[in-house]
Amino acid sequence: MSMFGGGGFQAQQSVNPQNIAMAEQELDMVTDLFNRIVDSCYTKCISTEYQQNDLSQGESVCIDRCVAKFFDVNAKVGEKMQQMGGAQAPQ
Amino acid sequence: MDFQRYNQAEQAQIAQMIEHKQMKDFLRLYSNLVQRCFNDCVTDFTTKSVTGKEEACVNKCADKFLKHSERVGARFGELSQQMMPPGSQ
């Protein structure tokens, strides 16, 4: 005998599986990009001598530049791929 | 990442998915770290247990990797924010 009726507000909203799949793909893409940057920049910047627990000044600067460059390369390759796609489409 | 454009029910399901993936990511990080520090630090097989020197190396290796990924995360956040300022969608 509720004044508010049986159905809650949330029950009226339907889940579109396509939206969930889209969100999942976006999440996976970003996670994958991040993990690849961590791997690449570790290989390029961190000395495996392991002299200290902290990042050295040089390593820190290297990481900052490495991440920025990875983003740059990512964008440049993306542009290139888009051009390729655009050139192929009109035929 | 901005999931505001989805309705409440969808957002709830996405939140659940994120939680599930975080667990998976944590396990991945763990095994990755073990492998990395083992490869970089353990090279001497004249003893059966990890030597003091190796252990010190593993400690530094693990600390360094976690600090590294923290710093990458900070820069990653800043750069993605720059590329896609909030409210641009």
Backbone of each chain as nested JSON, in Angstrom:
{
  "chains": [
    {"id": "A", "residues": [
      {"number": 1, "name": "MET", "atoms": {"N": [0.833, -1.197, 0.0], "CA": [0.0, 0.0, 0.0], "C": [0.869, 1.248, 0.0]}},
      {"number": 2, "name": "SER", "atoms": {"N": [1.869, 1.214, -0.818], "CA": [2.752, 2.363, -0.847], "C": [2.163, 3.472, -1.695]}},
      {"number": 3, "name": "MET", "atoms": {"N": [2.366, 4.676, -1.25], "CA": [1.891, 5.822, -2.013], "C": [2.662, 5.991, -3.318]}},
      {"number": 4, "name": "PHE", "atoms": {"N": [3.84, 5.455, -3.3], "CA": [4.708, 5.693, -4.446], "C": [4.624, 4.629, -5.522]}},
      {"number": 5, "name": "GLY", "atoms": {"N": [3.771, 3.649, -5.303], "CA": [3.622, 2.597, -6.308], "C": [4.734, 1.59, -6.187]}},
      {"number": 6, "name": "GLY", "atoms": {"N": [4.588, 0.505, -6.916], "CA": [5.556, -0.586, -6.801], "C": [6.873, -0.297, -7.479]}},
      {"number": 7, "name": "GLY", "atoms": {"N": [6.821, 0.134, -8.706], "CA": [8.042, 0.26, -9.506], "C": [8.896, 1.424, -9.077]}},
      {"number": 8, "name": "GLY", "atoms": {"N": [10.165, 1.18, -8.861], "CA": [11.092, 2.256, -8.55], "C": [11.42, 3.027, -9.812]}},
      {"number": 9, "name": "PHE", "atoms": {"N": [12.112, 4.106, -9.632], "CA": [12.497, 4.947, -10.763], "C": [13.432, 4.19, -11.702]}},
      {"number": 10, "name": "GLN", "atoms": {"N": [14.312, 3.406, -11.086], "CA": [15.326, 2.746, -11.888], "C": [14.759, 1.635, -12.764]}},
      {"number": 11, "name": "ALA", "atoms": {"N": [13.686, 1.026, -12.312], "CA": [13.126, -0.098, -13.057], "C": [12.611, 0.351, -14.416]}},
      {"number": 12, "name": "GLN", "atoms": {"N": [12.288, 1.64, -14.521], "CA": [11.735, 2.114, -15.786], "C": [12.801, 2.333, -16.847]}},
      {"number": 13, "name": "GLN", "atoms": {"N": [14.055, 2.449, -16.401], "CA": [15.114, 2.661, -17.379], "C": [15.567, 1.331, -17.943]}},
      {"number": 14, "name": "SER", "atoms": {"N": [15.707, 1.276, -19.232], "CA": [16.156, 0.024, -19.814], "C": [17.624, 0.143, -20.182]}},
      {"number": 15, "name": "VAL", "atoms": {"N": [18.31, -0.989, -20.087], "CA": [19.72, -1.022, -20.425], "C": [19.866, -1.409, -21.889]}},
      {"number": 16, "name": "ASN", "atoms": {"N": [20.533, -0.563, -22.615], "CA": [20.81, -0.887, -24.014], "C": [22.169, -1.595, -24.097]}},
      {"number": 17, "name": "PRO", "atoms": {"N": [22.159, -2.879, -24.465], "CA": [23.423, -3.635, -24.466], "C": [24.479, -3.017, -25.376]}},
      {"number": 18, "name": "GLN", "atoms": {"N": [24.001, -2.322, -26.381], "CA": [24.96, -1.681, -27.298], "C": [25.758, -0.593, -26.581]}},
      {"number": 19, "name": "ASN", "atoms": {"N": [25.076, 0.14, -25.712], "CA": [25.758, 1.181, -24.941], "C": [26.798, 0.586, -24.005]}},
      {"number": 20, "name": "ILE", "atoms": {"N": [26.43, -0.538, -23.386], "CA": [27.364, -1.199, -22.468], "C": [28.592, -1.663, -23.239]}},
      {"number": 21, "name": "ALA", "atoms": {"N": [28.354, -2.244, -24.409], "CA": [29.474, -2.73, -25.226], "C": [30.376, -1.577, -25.637]}},
      {"number": 22, "name": "MET", "atoms": {"N": [29.749, -0.438, -25.951], "CA": [30.523, 0.736, -26.363], "C": [31.388, 1.24, -25.206]}},
      {"number": 23, "name": "ALA", "atoms": {"N": [30.787, 1.291, -24.019], "CA": [31.529, 1.742, -22.839], "C": [32.678, 0.785, -22.544]}},
      {"number": 24, "name": "GLU", "atoms": {"N": [32.417, -0.507, -22.706], "CA": [33.455, -1.501, -22.429], "C": [34.614, -1.347, -23.402]}},
      {"number": 25, "name": "GLN", "atoms": {"N": [34.272, -1.131, -24.66], "CA": [35.327, -0.98, -25.665], "C": [36.19, 0.245, -25.373]}},
      {"number": 26, "name": "GLU", "atoms": {"N": [35.525, 1.333, -24.976], "CA": [36.259, 2.558, -24.657], "C": [37.195, 2.329, -23.478]}},
      {"number": 27, "name": "LEU", "atoms": {"N": [36.656, 1.675, -22.468], "CA": [37.448, 1.386, -21.269], "C": [38.649, 0.515, -21.606]}},
      {"number": 28, "name": "ASP", "atoms": {"N": [38.415, -0.532, -22.386], "CA": [39.504, -1.444, -22.769], "C": [40.575, -0.722, -23.572]}},
      {"number": 29, "name": "MET", "atoms": {"N": [40.132, 0.17, -24.44], "CA": [41.075, 0.886, -25.289], "C": [41.998, 1.769, -24.438]}},
      {"number": 30, "name": "VAL", "atoms": {"N": [41.393, 2.495, -23.499], "CA": [42.175, 3.393, -22.658], "C": [43.115, 2.598, -21.742]}},
      {"number": 31, "name": "THR", "atoms": {"N": [42.606, 1.505, -21.174], "CA": [43.434, 0.665, -20.301], "C": [44.615, 0.101, -21.073]}},
      {"number": 32, "name": "ASP", "atoms": {"N": [44.335, -0.366, -22.277], "CA": [45.389, -0.95, -23.103], "C": [46.449, 0.093, -23.455]}},
      {"number": 33, "name": "LEU", "atoms": {"N": [45.988, 1.282, -23.817], "CA": [46.922, 2.368, -24.139], "C": [47.816, 2.669, -22.934]}},
      {"number": 34, "name": "PHE", "atoms": {"N": [47.186, 2.782, -21.784], "CA": [47.929, 3.083, -20.565], "C": [48.979, 2.001, -20.282]}},
      {"number": 35, "name": "ASN", "atoms": {"N": [48.566, 0.747, -20.359], "CA": [49.494, -0.342, -20.064], "C": [50.649, -0.382, -21.052]}},
      {"number": 36, "name": "ARG", "atoms": {"N": [50.35, -0.065, -22.299], "CA": [51.424, -0.062, -23.294], "C": [52.414, 1.072, -23.028]}},
      {"number": 37, "name": "ILE", "atoms": {"N": [51.892, 2.231, -22.597], "CA": [52.781, 3.349, -22.27], "C": [53.656, 2.99, -21.07]}},
      {"number": 38, "name": "VAL", "atoms": {"N": [53.05, 2.389, -20.041], "CA": [53.826, 1.999, -18.862], "C": [54.967, 1.071, -19.279]}},
      {"number": 39, "name": "ASP", "atoms": {"N": [54.668, 0.079, -20.098], "CA": [55.699, -0.882, -20.521], "C": [56.799, -0.211, -21.335]}},
      {"number": 40, "name": "SER", "atoms": {"N": [56.39, 0.548, -22.348], "CA": [57.372, 1.176, -23.23], "C": [58.269, 2.126, -22.46]}},
      {"number": 41, "name": "CYS", "atoms": {"N": [57.665, 2.992, -21.658], "CA": [58.451, 4.022, -20.997], "C": [59.308, 3.431, -19.894]}},
      {"number": 42, "name": "TYR", "atoms": {"N": [58.877, 2.321, -19.322], "CA": [59.727, 1.661, -18.328], "C": [60.988, 1.149, -19.012]}},
      {"number": 43, "name": "THR", "atoms": {"N": [60.797, 0.483, -20.133], "CA": [61.946, -0.054, -20.869], "C": [62.888, 1.067, -21.289]}},
      {"number": 44, "name": "LYS", "atoms": {"N": [62.323, 2.188, -21.724], "CA": [63.159, 3.26, -22.255], "C": [63.787, 4.129, -21.178]}},
      {"number": 45, "name": "CYS", "atoms": {"N": [63.143, 4.25, -20.014], "CA": [63.601, 5.248, -19.039], "C": [64.236, 4.697, -17.774]}},
      {"number": 46, "name": "ILE", "atoms": {"N": [63.845, 3.502, -17.366], "CA": [64.283, 3.042, -16.047], "C": [65.507, 2.152, -16.177]}},
      {"number": 47, "name": "SER", "atoms": {"N": [66.558, 2.53, -15.455], "CA": [67.773, 1.736, -15.446], "C": [67.557, 0.488, -14.59]}},
      {"number": 48, "name": "THR", "atoms": {"N": [67.972, -0.664, -15.104], "CA": [67.739, -1.907, -14.351], "C": [68.843, -2.173, -13.327]}},
      {"number": 49, "name": "GLU", "atoms": {"N": [69.672, -1.161, -13.084], "CA": [70.688, -1.297, -12.034], "C": [70.024, -1.258, -10.657]}},
      {"number": 50, "name": "TYR", "atoms": {"N": [68.898, -0.561, -10.568], "CA": [68.135, -0.414, -9.324], "C": [69.019, 0.07, -8.168]}},
      {"number": 51, "name": "GLN", "atoms": {"N": [69.558, 1.29, -8.317], "CA": [70.41, 1.866, -7.283], "C": [69.586, 2.389, -6.102]}},
      {"number": 52, "name": "GLN", "atoms": {"N": [68.379, 2.862, -6.364], "CA": [67.574, 3.444, -5.286], "C": [66.098, 3.117, -5.482]}},
      {"number": 53, "name": "ASN", "atoms": {"N": [65.332, 3.327, -4.386], "CA": [63.899, 3.036, -4.443], "C": [63.121, 4.086, -5.228]}},
      {"number": 54, "name": "ASP", "atoms": {"N": [63.634, 5.326, -5.178], "CA": [62.899, 6.412, -5.834], "C": [63.319, 6.557, -7.284]}},
      {"number": 55, "name": "LEU", "atoms": {"N": [62.463, 7.215, -8.036], "CA": [62.831, 7.554, -9.402], "C": [63.903, 8.634, -9.333]}},
      {"number": 56, "name": "SER", "atoms": {"N": [64.931, 8.506, -10.167], "CA": [65.94, 9.562, -10.182], "C": [65.381, 10.748, -10.961]}},
      {"number": 57, "name": "GLN", "atoms": {"N": [66.087, 11.88, -10.814], "CA": [65.67, 13.085, -11.549], "C": [65.58, 12.79, -13.046]}},
      {"number": 58, "name": "GLY", "atoms": {"N": [66.63, 12.143, -13.549], "CA": [66.676, 11.829, -14.973], "C": [65.544, 10.915, -15.4]}},
      {"number": 59, "name": "GLU", "atoms": {"N": [65.25, 9.914, -14.591], "CA": [64.168, 8.981, -14.918], "C": [62.828, 9.699, -14.948]}},
      {"number": 60, "name": "SER", "atoms": {"N": [62.619, 10.589, -13.959], "CA": [61.344, 11.314, -13.898], "C": [61.124, 12.164, -15.141]}},
      {"number": 61, "name": "VAL", "atoms": {"N": [62.161, 12.912, -15.508], "CA": [62.059, 13.768, -16.695], "C": [61.815, 12.909, -17.932]}},
      {"number": 62, "name": "CYS", "atoms": {"N": [62.525, 11.79, -17.992], "CA": [62.373, 10.884, -19.125], "C": [60.943, 10.368, -19.224]}},
      {"number": 63, "name": "ILE", "atoms": {"N": [60.347, 10.004, -18.093], "CA": [58.974, 9.482, -18.098], "C": [58.01, 10.546, -18.627]}},
      {"number": 64, "name": "ASP", "atoms": {"N": [58.165, 11.783, -18.11], "CA": [57.267, 12.859, -18.551], "C": [57.323, 13.033, -20.068]}},
      {"number": 65, "name": "ARG", "atoms": {"N": [58.539, 13.065, -20.588], "CA": [58.699, 13.253, -22.035], "C": [58.204, 12.045, -22.806]}},
      {"number": 66, "name": "CYS", "atoms": {"N": [58.481, 10.868, -22.254], "CA": [58.094, 9.627, -22.925], "C": [56.572, 9.543, -23.097]}},
      {"number": 67, "name": "VAL", "atoms": {"N": [55.837, 9.877, -22.016], "CA": [54.377, 9.799, -22.097], "C": [53.848, 10.804, -23.13]}},
      {"number": 68, "name": "ALA", "atoms": {"N": [54.406, 12.03, -23.081], "CA": [53.962, 13.057, -24.026], "C": [54.242, 12.621, -25.46]}},
      {"number": 69, "name": "LYS", "atoms": {"N": [55.407, 12.039, -25.672], "CA": [55.762, 11.598, -27.017], "C": [54.894, 10.444, -27.486]}},
      {"number": 70, "name": "PHE", "atoms": {"N": [54.576, 9.548, -26.558], "CA": [53.72, 8.412, -26.936], "C": [52.363, 8.923, -27.4]}},
      {"number": 71, "name": "PHE", "atoms": {"N": [51.82, 9.912, -26.685], "CA": [50.546, 10.511, -27.085], "C": [50.661, 11.126, -28.483]}},
      {"number": 72, "name": "ASP", "atoms": {"N": [51.766, 11.815, -28.705], "CA": [52.011, 12.454, -30.001], "C": [52.032, 11.439, -31.123]}},
      {"number": 73, "name": "VAL", "atoms": {"N": [52.802, 10.372, -30.903], "CA": [52.918, 9.331, -31.926], "C": [51.553, 8.686, -32.157]}},
      {"number": 74, "name": "ASN", "atoms": {"N": [50.848, 8.469, -31.078], "CA": [49.508, 7.89, -31.163], "C": [48.611, 8.736, -32.069]}},
      {"number": 75, "name": "ALA", "atoms": {"N": [48.659, 10.062, -31.857], "CA": [47.83, 10.973, -32.654], "C": [48.284, 10.988, -34.114]}},
      {"number": 76, "name": "LYS", "atoms": {"N": [49.607, 10.994, -34.323], "CA": [50.135, 11.075, -35.687], "C": [49.796, 9.825, -36.488]}},
      {"number": 77, "name": "VAL", "atoms": {"N": [49.958, 8.666, -35.854], "CA": [49.618, 7.42, -36.546], "C": [48.112, 7.373, -36.816]}},
      {"number": 78, "name": "GLY", "atoms": {"N": [47.345, 7.861, -35.848], "CA": [45.887, 7.904, -36.026], "C": [45.5, 8.725, -37.24]}},
      {"number": 79, "name": "GLU", "atoms": {"N": [46.157, 9.903, -37.38], "CA": [45.902, 10.764, -38.544], "C": [46.205, 10.025, -39.841]}},
      {"number": 80, "name": "LYS", "atoms": {"N": [47.352, 9.387, -39.836], "CA": [47.819, 8.646, -41.009], "C": [46.806, 7.561, -41.405]}},
      {"number": 81, "name": "MET", "atoms": {"N": [46.352, 6.836, -40.409], "CA": [45.387, 5.762, -40.671], "C": [44.096, 6.326, -41.237]}},
      {"number": 82, "name": "GLN", "atoms": {"N": [43.727, 7.491, -40.712], "CA": [42.494, 8.12, -41.178], "C": [42.63, 8.529, -42.646]}},
      {"number": 83, "name": "GLN", "atoms": {"N": [43.804, 9.068, -42.978], "CA": [44.075, 9.436, -44.372], "C": [43.985, 8.221, -45.287]}},
      {"number": 84, "name": "MET", "atoms": {"N": [44.588, 7.139, -44.829], "CA": [44.551, 5.904, -45.613], "C": [43.117, 5.442, -45.83]}},
      {"number": 85, "name": "GLY", "atoms": {"N": [42.343, 5.503, -44.747], "CA": [40.941, 5.108, -44.83], "C": [40.19, 6.005, -45.799]}},
      {"number": 86, "name": "GLY", "atoms": {"N": [40.484, 7.334, -45.723], "CA": [39.82, 8.301, -46.6], "C": [40.178, 8.103, -48.049]}},
      {"number": 87, "name": "ALA", "atoms": {"N": [41.448, 7.697, -48.302], "CA": [41.896, 7.52, -49.684], "C": [41.288, 6.275, -50.309]}},
      {"number": 88, "name": "GLN", "atoms": {"N": [41.025, 5.288, -49.469], "CA": [40.49, 4.038, -49.999], "C": [38.995, 4.103, -50.259]}},
      {"number": 89, "name": "ALA", "atoms": {"N": [38.324, 4.893, -49.442], "CA": [36.861, 4.884, -49.488], "C": [36.245, 5.329, -50.819]}},
      {"number": 90, "name": "PRO", "atoms": {"N": [36.734, 6.441, -51.454], "CA": [35.98, 6.969, -52.599], "C": [36.035, 6.123, -53.87]}},
      {"number": 91, "name": "GLN", "atoms": {"N": [36.788, 5.049, -53.897], "CA": [36.926, 4.296, -55.139], "C": [35.674, 3.516, -55.506]}}
    ]},
    {"id": "B", "residues": [
      {"number": 1, "name": "MET", "atoms": {"N": [37.514, 9.511, -18.657], "CA": [36.371, 8.924, -19.353], "C": [35.067, 9.401, -18.745]}},
      {"number": 2, "name": "ASP", "atoms": {"N": [34.143, 9.67, -19.572], "CA": [32.896, 10.25, -19.097], "C": [31.729, 9.363, -19.512]}},
      {"number": 3, "name": "PHE", "atoms": {"N": [31.072, 8.776, -18.531], "CA": [29.946, 7.896, -18.851], "C": [28.611, 8.558, -18.5]}},
      {"number": 4, "name": "GLN", "atoms": {"N": [28.647, 9.894, -18.394], "CA": [27.437, 10.627, -18.015], "C": [26.319, 10.518, -19.047]}},
      {"number": 5, "name": "ARG", "atoms": {"N": [26.721, 10.261, -20.287], "CA": [25.695, 10.246, -21.337], "C": [24.797, 9.021, -21.266]}},
      {"number": 6, "name": "TYR", "atoms": {"N": [25.168, 8.025, -20.445], "CA": [24.328, 6.834, -20.314], "C": [23.321, 7.011, -19.188]}},
      {"number": 7, "name": "ASN", "atoms": {"N": [22.214, 6.268, -19.252], "CA": [21.213, 6.4, -18.194], "C": [21.658, 5.676, -16.922]}},
      {"number": 8, "name": "GLN", "atoms": {"N": [20.877, 5.899, -15.851], "CA": [21.297, 5.414, -14.53], "C": [21.508, 3.914, -14.476]}},
      {"number": 9, "name": "ALA", "atoms": {"N": [20.583, 3.185, -15.099], "CA": [20.677, 1.728, -15.074], "C": [21.94, 1.265, -15.789]}},
      {"number": 10, "name": "GLU", "atoms": {"N": [22.22, 1.927, -16.904], "CA": [23.428, 1.569, -17.66], "C": [24.68, 1.919, -16.88]}},
      {"number": 11, "name": "GLN", "atoms": {"N": [24.656, 3.088, -16.231], "CA": [25.82, 3.5, -15.438], "C": [26.103, 2.52, -14.32]}},
      {"number": 12, "name": "ALA", "atoms": {"N": [25.041, 1.985, -13.725], "CA": [25.23, 1.008, -12.649], "C": [25.925, -0.235, -13.192]}},
      {"number": 13, "name": "GLN", "atoms": {"N": [25.492, -0.66, -14.371], "CA": [26.098, -1.859, -14.961], "C": [27.552, -1.6, -15.349]}},
      {"number": 14, "name": "ILE", "atoms": {"N": [27.806, -0.37, -15.838], "CA": [29.175, -0.014, -16.223], "C": [30.072, 0.028, -14.984]}},
      {"number": 15, "name": "ALA", "atoms": {"N": [29.543, 0.541, -13.882], "CA": [30.33, 0.601, -12.643], "C": [30.729, -0.799, -12.197]}},
      {"number": 16, "name": "GLN", "atoms": {"N": [29.803, -1.728, -12.357], "CA": [30.079, -3.117, -11.99], "C": [31.18, -3.695, -12.875]}},
      {"number": 17, "name": "MET", "atoms": {"N": [31.082, -3.351, -14.157], "CA": [32.076, -3.83, -15.112], "C": [33.47, -3.287, -14.753]}},
      {"number": 18, "name": "ILE", "atoms": {"N": [33.506, -1.998, -14.375], "CA": [34.782, -1.377, -14.028], "C": [35.405, -2.079, -12.822]}},
      {"number": 19, "name": "GLU", "atoms": {"N": [34.562, -2.389, -11.843], "CA": [35.058, -3.059, -10.646], "C": [35.668, -4.409, -10.998]}},
      {"number": 20, "name": "HIS", "atoms": {"N": [34.973, -5.127, -11.851], "CA": [35.455, -6.435, -12.295], "C": [36.799, -6.306, -13.011]}},
      {"number": 21, "name": "LYS", "atoms": {"N": [36.895, -5.296, -13.856], "CA": [38.135, -5.115, -14.612], "C": [39.279, -4.658, -13.717]}},
      {"number": 22, "name": "GLN", "atoms": {"N": [38.941, -3.911, -12.669], "CA": [39.99, -3.455, -11.75], "C": [40.655, -4.631, -11.06]}},
      {"number": 23, "name": "MET", "atoms": {"N": [39.844, -5.614, -10.701], "CA": [40.379, -6.83, -10.075], "C": [41.314, -7.536, -11.053]}},
      {"number": 24, "name": "LYS", "atoms": {"N": [40.864, -7.649, -12.269], "CA": [41.668, -8.317, -13.291], "C": [42.995, -7.567, -13.514]}},
      {"number": 25, "name": "ASP", "atoms": {"N": [42.89, -6.243, -13.518], "CA": [44.052, -5.395, -13.743], "C": [45.058, -5.526, -12.61]}},
      {"number": 26, "name": "PHE", "atoms": {"N": [44.532, -5.652, -11.404], "CA": [45.402, -5.806, -10.242], "C": [46.199, -7.101, -10.337]}},
      {"number": 27, "name": "LEU", "atoms": {"N": [45.53, -8.168, -10.714], "CA": [46.208, -9.463, -10.853], "C": [47.255, -9.418, -11.958]}},
      {"number": 28, "name": "ARG", "atoms": {"N": [46.912, -8.708, -13.026], "CA": [47.851, -8.548, -14.135], "C": [49.095, -7.796, -13.679]}},
      {"number": 29, "name": "LEU", "atoms": {"N": [48.877, -6.728, -12.903], "CA": [49.978, -5.923, -12.376], "C": [50.887, -6.779, -11.504]}},
      {"number": 30, "name": "TYR", "atoms": {"N": [50.268, -7.587, -10.664], "CA": [51.011, -8.448, -9.745], "C": [51.904, -9.421, -10.507]}},
      {"number": 31, "name": "SER", "atoms": {"N": [51.339, -10.153, -11.447], "CA": [52.151, -11.152, -12.145], "C": [53.213, -10.48, -13.01]}},
      {"number": 32, "name": "ASN", "atoms": {"N": [52.864, -9.343, -13.552], "CA": [53.799, -8.567, -14.359], "C": [55.015, -8.13, -13.54]}},
      {"number": 33, "name": "LEU", "atoms": {"N": [54.718, -7.675, -12.32], "CA": [55.76, -7.162, -11.432], "C": [56.682, -8.293, -10.988]}},
      {"number": 34, "name": "VAL", "atoms": {"N": [56.094, -9.437, -10.66], "CA": [56.894, -10.601, -10.258], "C": [57.853, -10.976, -11.379]}},
      {"number": 35, "name": "GLN", "atoms": {"N": [57.321, -11.06, -12.575], "CA": [58.15, -11.47, -13.702], "C": [59.265, -10.47, -13.981]}},
      {"number": 36, "name": "ARG", "atoms": {"N": [58.901, -9.172, -13.965], "CA": [59.876, -8.131, -14.263], "C": [61.018, -8.159, -13.246]}},
      {"number": 37, "name": "CYS", "atoms": {"N": [60.675, -8.176, -11.96], "CA": [61.706, -8.087, -10.927], "C": [62.49, -9.388, -10.818]}},
      {"number": 38, "name": "PHE", "atoms": {"N": [61.838, -10.504, -11.109], "CA": [62.576, -11.773, -11.122], "C": [63.625, -11.745, -12.234]}},
      {"number": 39, "name": "ASN", "atoms": {"N": [63.198, -11.349, -13.414], "CA": [64.124, -11.323, -14.547], "C": [65.285, -10.363, -14.317]}},
      {"number": 40, "name": "ASP", "atoms": {"N": [64.975, -9.186, -13.73], "CA": [66.023, -8.176, -13.571], "C": [66.934, -8.456, -12.381]}},
      {"number": 41, "name": "CYS", "atoms": {"N": [66.431, -9.136, -11.354], "CA": [67.2, -9.234, -10.11], "C": [67.785, -10.607, -9.825]}},
      {"number": 42, "name": "VAL", "atoms": {"N": [67.143, -11.657, -10.277], "CA": [67.585, -12.998, -9.896], "C": [68.343, -13.645, -11.041]}},
      {"number": 43, "name": "THR", "atoms": {"N": [69.665, -13.706, -10.882], "CA": [70.494, -14.244, -11.967], "C": [71.46, -15.31, -11.455]}},
      {"number": 44, "name": "ASP", "atoms": {"N": [71.494, -15.456, -10.143], "CA": [72.476, -16.349, -9.54], "C": [71.781, -17.593, -8.998]}},
      {"number": 45, "name": "PHE", "atoms": {"N": [72.108, -18.751, -9.566], "CA": [71.431, -19.965, -9.119], "C": [72.376, -20.918, -8.394]}},
      {"number": 46, "name": "THR", "atoms": {"N": [73.332, -20.327, -7.657], "CA": [74.2, -21.156, -6.827], "C": [73.586, -21.375, -5.447]}},
      {"number": 47, "name": "THR", "atoms": {"N": [72.506, -20.663, -5.146], "CA": [71.782, -20.898, -3.894], "C": [70.321, -21.16, -4.202]}},
      {"number": 48, "name": "LYS", "atoms": {"N": [69.634, -21.77, -3.234], "CA": [68.24, -22.128, -3.466], "C": [67.301, -20.99, -3.095]}},
      {"number": 49, "name": "SER", "atoms": {"N": [67.658, -20.252, -2.024], "CA": [66.765, -19.168, -1.61], "C": [67.304, -17.83, -2.117]}},
      {"number": 50, "name": "VAL", "atoms": {"N": [66.402, -16.869, -2.131], "CA": [66.755, -15.534, -2.618], "C": [67.798, -14.913, -1.691]}},
      {"number": 51, "name": "THR", "atoms": {"N": [68.882, -14.421, -2.245], "CA": [69.932, -13.836, -1.408], "C": [69.551, -12.43, -0.965]}},
      {"number": 52, "name": "GLY", "atoms": {"N": [70.271, -11.92, 0.027], "CA": [70.006, -10.573, 0.531], "C": [70.124, -9.534, -0.562]}},
      {"number": 53, "name": "LYS", "atoms": {"N": [71.109, -9.702, -1.389], "CA": [71.338, -8.76, -2.484], "C": [70.167, -8.792, -3.476]}},
      {"number": 54, "name": "GLU", "atoms": {"N": [69.73, -10.005, -3.76], "CA": [68.596, -10.149, -4.684], "C": [67.332, -9.543, -4.092]}},
      {"number": 55, "name": "GLU", "atoms": {"N": [67.154, -9.776, -2.8], "CA": [65.952, -9.244, -2.154], "C": [65.95, -7.716, -2.17]}},
      {"number": 56, "name": "ALA", "atoms": {"N": [67.116, -7.133, -1.901], "CA": [67.224, -5.67, -1.937], "C": [66.883, -5.16, -3.331]}},
      {"number": 57, "name": "CYS", "atoms": {"N": [67.357, -5.886, -4.327], "CA": [67.08, -5.5, -5.712], "C": [65.588, -5.585, -6.019]}},
      {"number": 58, "name": "VAL", "atoms": {"N": [64.963, -6.682, -5.565], "CA": [63.525, -6.857, -5.807], "C": [62.735, -5.725, -5.161]}},
      {"number": 59, "name": "ASN", "atoms": {"N": [63.146, -5.347, -3.94], "CA": [62.477, -4.249, -3.252], "C": [62.528, -2.958, -4.047]}},
      {"number": 60, "name": "LYS", "atoms": {"N": [63.73, -2.647, -4.519], "CA": [63.897, -1.418, -5.292], "C": [63.129, -1.505, -6.595]}},
      {"number": 61, "name": "CYS", "atoms": {"N": [63.189, -2.678, -7.208], "CA": [62.508, -2.877, -8.489], "C": [61.004, -2.657, -8.354]}},
      {"number": 62, "name": "ALA", "atoms": {"N": [60.414, -3.265, -7.32], "CA": [58.964, -3.139, -7.122], "C": [58.591, -1.691, -6.804]}},
      {"number": 63, "name": "ASP", "atoms": {"N": [59.354, -1.062, -5.907], "CA": [59.088, 0.338, -5.556], "C": [59.166, 1.224, -6.784]}},
      {"number": 64, "name": "LYS", "atoms": {"N": [60.218, 0.997, -7.544], "CA": [60.444, 1.844, -8.706], "C": [59.326, 1.677, -9.728]}},
      {"number": 65, "name": "PHE", "atoms": {"N": [58.93, 0.432, -9.942], "CA": [57.88, 0.207, -10.934], "C": [56.574, 0.878, -10.518]}},
      {"number": 66, "name": "LEU", "atoms": {"N": [56.236, 0.764, -9.236], "CA": [54.982, 1.356, -8.784], "C": [55.041, 2.88, -8.889]}},
      {"number": 67, "name": "LYS", "atoms": {"N": [56.185, 3.458, -8.549], "CA": [56.33, 4.91, -8.68], "C": [56.288, 5.325, -10.145]}},
      {"number": 68, "name": "HIS", "atoms": {"N": [56.894, 4.482, -10.964], "CA": [56.869, 4.751, -12.411], "C": [55.436, 4.777, -12.926]}},
      {"number": 69, "name": "SER", "atoms": {"N": [54.661, 3.762, -12.602], "CA": [53.306, 3.714, -13.168], "C": [52.422, 4.798, -12.567]}},
      {"number": 70, "name": "GLU", "atoms": {"N": [52.73, 5.208, -11.333], "CA": [52.007, 6.333, -10.731], "C": [52.262, 7.615, -11.522]}},
      {"number": 71, "name": "ARG", "atoms": {"N": [53.536, 7.834, -11.851], "CA": [53.888, 9.046, -12.585], "C": [53.304, 9.021, -13.988]}},
      {"number": 72, "name": "VAL", "atoms": {"N": [53.371, 7.852, -14.638], "CA": [52.767, 7.73, -15.966], "C": [51.269, 8.025, -15.876]}},
      {"number": 73, "name": "GLY", "atoms": {"N": [50.642, 7.518, -14.814], "CA": [49.213, 7.76, -14.631], "C": [48.887, 9.237, -14.515]}},
      {"number": 74, "name": "ALA", "atoms": {"N": [49.722, 9.97, -13.763], "CA": [49.491, 11.409, -13.59], "C": [49.589, 12.131, -14.933]}},
      {"number": 75, "name": "ARG", "atoms": {"N": [50.663, 11.851, -15.679], "CA": [50.848, 12.504, -16.991], "C": [49.754, 12.077, -17.963]}},
      {"number": 76, "name": "PHE", "atoms": {"N": [49.394, 10.808, -17.895], "CA": [48.353, 10.258, -18.764], "C": [47.041, 11.0, -18.542]}},
      {"number": 77, "name": "GLY", "atoms": {"N": [46.719, 11.216, -17.264], "CA": [45.495, 11.945, -16.934], "C": [45.511, 13.357, -17.473]}},
      {"number": 78, "name": "GLU", "atoms": {"N": [46.641, 14.041, -17.266], "CA": [46.752, 15.428, -17.731], "C": [46.595, 15.513, -19.248]}},
      {"number": 79, "name": "LEU", "atoms": {"N": [47.305, 14.616, -19.943], "CA": [47.285, 14.683, -21.406], "C": [45.918, 14.308, -21.977]}},
      {"number": 80, "name": "SER", "atoms": {"N": [45.248, 13.327, -21.373], "CA": [43.923, 12.991, -21.926], "C": [42.928, 14.1, -21.64]}},
      {"number": 81, "name": "GLN", "atoms": {"N": [43.13, 14.789, -20.52], "CA": [42.27, 15.934, -20.202], "C": [42.456, 17.033, -21.252]}},
      {"number": 82, "name": "GLN", "atoms": {"N": [43.714, 17.253, -21.624], "CA": [44.008, 18.272, -22.628], "C": [43.387, 17.941, -23.975]}},
      {"number": 83, "name": "MET", "atoms": {"N": [43.467, 16.645, -24.319], "CA": [42.937, 16.234, -25.613], "C": [41.425, 16.277, -25.652]}},
      {"number": 84, "name": "MET", "atoms": {"N": [40.822, 16.016, -24.498], "CA": [39.357, 15.961, -24.455], "C": [38.858, 16.674, -23.214]}},
      {"number": 85, "name": "PRO", "atoms": {"N": [38.828, 18.035, -23.266], "CA": [38.419, 18.79, -22.071], "C": [36.994, 18.412, -21.673]}},
      {"number": 86, "name": "PRO", "atoms": {"N": [36.702, 18.462, -20.371], "CA": [35.365, 18.086, -19.919], "C": [34.294, 18.959, -20.564]}},
      {"number": 87, "name": "GLY", "atoms": {"N": [33.22, 18.341, -20.956], "CA": [32.126, 19.077, -21.564], "C": [32.261, 19.238, -23.057]}},
      {"number": 88, "name": "SER", "atoms": {"N": [33.267, 18.596, -23.668], "CA": [33.471, 18.758, -25.095], "C": [32.63, 17.779, -25.897]}},
      {"number": 89, "name": "GLN", "atoms": {"N": [32.033, 16.798, -25.208], "CA": [31.294, 15.776, -25.946], "C": [29.871, 16.185, -26.25]}}
    ]}
  ]
}
